[in-house]
Amino acid sequence: MSKFFKRFYLGIVLVFLYVPILVLIIQSFNGGKSRAKWEGFSLRWYEELLHDQAILGALQVTLSVALIAMVFSTLLGTLAAIGIYSMKRRPQSVMMTLTNLPNTMPDIVTGISLMLLFVRFTALGTSTVLIAHITFDIPYVILNVLPKLSNTSSHTYEAARDL
C-alpha cells in the first residue's frame, strides 16, 4: 500500500511541475490577449516576439554568455582536471571534495552567494554574469573529464606530451 502512495505522491508532484509549463505552451498559441478565453490558434505572439528589440537583445546576451562560458569553462575545467589527475593522493582527494561541493548545494544558493560577492566588490553586469556561469560550469567539466583521464592509458598521455 505504501508503494501506491509513493507513486501517487510522485505523480502529483510531477503534475504540479509540468502542467503549468504545458498550459503556457498551449496558451502561447492563443490568438487573443486573454488567457481565460481561447480565441483561436495563432502565431501572433511569436511574430511580435521577433520584432521586440529588448527580447532580441536579451537573447543575444544569453547566447553570447552561454557560448563564452562554455569555451572558457571547458578549457579551465580540462586544465584543472589534468592538474588534479597528476596530484598525489591526499591533495587530489581535497580537490575532489572542493569540486563536488557544487553538486551538494543547490545552484540558487551558489548563484545568490556569487551575486552578493559581486555586489560587494564590483558592479553587476554582463561580465559578472559571465564569471558566475564559468564558475558554475568548471566543476561539472572537471567531473566529466577526470574519469576519462583515469581510463586513458598513460602511454597516450606520454605520447601527447612528446608532441
Protein Blocks (a to p, Z undefined) as FASTA:
>chain_A
ZZmmmmmmmmmmmmmmmmmmmmmmmmmmpfbfblkbcgbjafklmmmmmmmmklmmmmmm
mmmmmmmmmmmmmmmmmmmmmmmmmpcfklmmmmmmmmmmmmmpcfklmmmmmmmmmmmm
mccdfklmmmmmmmmmmmmmmmmmmmmmmmpcfklmmmmmmZZ
